[in-house]
Amino acid sequence: MKVTNTVNSQLQGINQKKSDKLDKLGNKTDKEISKADFSSSSEVALSERARDAKKAKEIAKNSSPEIDEAKVAKFQKLIDSGNYKVDAKKVADKLVDENLMNSLASDGE
């Protein structure tokens, strides 16, 4: 059985590709380097949860410029520690109330 260091040779290949790409870019400034210069780069795919979080953050930012950072930090700490408890009855009551209000509003149209 022959033992070789394939990881080292793979790393050398990767480093050579990076070096070749940098040589192609030459002395371009950051502003001159286009997206096309790195078209073969790795892609980042956001999960659905990450996209939802981003969307929620944008909505919150656009709808209410005043954010109580202390309150956000308090709830974030509770959530992270697993100590945030949701009152399911209150949530259900609120959903039913909103549904009734929406159906009454649509009946009046």
SEZA-587302 format. One record per residue (C-alpha): residue in three letters; x, z, y. Coordinates in steps of 0.25 Angstrom, whole numbers, padded with zeros to 4 digits, always signed. Each point is the difference from the previous one (the first is absolute). Layout:
BEGIN
ALAXZY ...
***
This chain:
BEGIN
MET+0000+0000+0000 LYS+0005-0004+0013 VAL-0002+0009+0012 THR+0000-0007+0014 ASN-0004+0005+0014 THR-0011-0009+0003 VAL-0005+0009+0011 ASN+0013-0002+0008 SER-0001-0015-0002 GLN-0014-0001+0005 LEU+0003+0009+0012 GLN+0011-0010+0003 GLY-0010-0012-0001 ILE-0010+0007+0009 ASN+0011+0004+0010 GLN+0005-0015+0000 LYS-0014-0005+0003 LYS-0001+0010+0012 SER+0013-0005+0005 ASP-0004-0014-0001 LYS-0012+0002+0007 LEU+0007+0008+0011 ASP+0010-0012+0001 LYS-0012-0010+0002 LEU-0005+0009+0012 GLY+0013-0001+0006 ASN+0001+0008+0014 LYS-0015-0001+0003 THR-0005+0012+0008 ASP-0012+0008-0006 LYS-0010-0008+0009 GLU+0006-0013-0006 ILE-0002+0004-0014 SER-0013-0005-0005 LYS-0010+0003-0011 ALA+0004-0012-0007 ASP+0015+0004-0001 PHE-0005+0011-0009 SER-0011-0007-0008 SER+0006+0003-0013 SER+0000+0015+0003 SER-0008+0010-0008 GLU-0015+0002+0004 VAL-0007+0012+0003 ALA-0014+0002-0006 LEU-0009+0011+0006 SER-0010+0007-0009 GLU-0014+0000+0003 ARG+0001+0014+0004 ALA+0011-0003+0010 ARG-0008-0011+0006 ASP-0012+0009+0001 ALA+0009+0011+0007 LYS+0006-0010+0009 LYS-0014-0005+0004 ALA-0005+0014+0002 LYS+0011+0003+0009 GLU-0002-0012+0008 ILE-0015+0003+0002 ALA+0003+0015+0003 LYS+0010-0005+0010 ASN-0009-0010+0007 SER-0012+0009+0000 SER+0005+0014+0005 PRO+0013+0000+0007 GLU+0000+0015+0001 ILE+0004+0006-0014 ASP+0001+0015-0002 GLU+0014-0001-0007 ALA-0001+0015-0003 LYS-0013-0002-0008 VAL+0006-0012-0007 ALA+0012+0008-0004 LYS-0008+0011-0005 PHE-0009-0009-0009 GLN+0012-0008-0005 LYS+0007+0013-0004 LEU-0013+0005-0007 ILE-0002-0014-0007 ASP+0015-0001-0004 SER+0000+0014-0006 GLY-0013-0003-0008 ASN-0008+0011+0008 TYR-0009-0009+0007 LYS-0014+0002-0006 VAL-0012-0009+0003 ASP-0014+0005+0001 ALA-0007-0010-0008 LYS-0014+0005+0004 LYS+0004-0002+0015 VAL+0005-0014-0003 ALA-0012-0004-0008 ASP-0010+0006+0010 LYS+0008-0008+0011 LEU-0001-0013-0008 VAL-0015+0002-0002 ASP-0002+0003+0014 GLU+0007-0013+0005 ASN-0007-0008-0010 LEU-0013+0005+0004 MET+0004-0003+0015 ASN+0004-0014-0003 SER-0012-0003-0008 LEU-0009+0005+0011 ALA+0008-0008+0010 SER-0002-0013-0008 ASP-0015+0003-0002 GLY-0002+0000+0015 GLU+0007-0013+0002 
***
